[in-house]
Amino acid sequence: MKYIYLPQNVCSTQMDIEIQNNKIVNFKIANGCPGNTKAVSKLLINMDIDQAINQLKGITCRSKSTSCPDQIAKALTLIKQKKLLPAK
């Protein structure tokens, strides 16, 4: 299933996530720090969503209380809780 998440309080503006069998099969981040967002997106492919949440949750960026990786964890948590609906 494909999901679209709009992160908050970070430079990135949209995260496109595709999940199959509890694994991330495709992940794209719009905007943000280009090198970091591309690297994180590649590292997430074929990762179990629970593992990704555990690895990324709570990471901060500069003086912010969140970061792009933390927002990824939030998006995946919402998907697990069925609070983020699939994209149409």
Summary of the structure (lengths in Angstrom):
residues: 88
radius of gyration: 11.7
end to end distance: 9.7
largest distance: 35.8
contacts: 254
relative contact order: 0.24
helix: 36%
strand: 26%
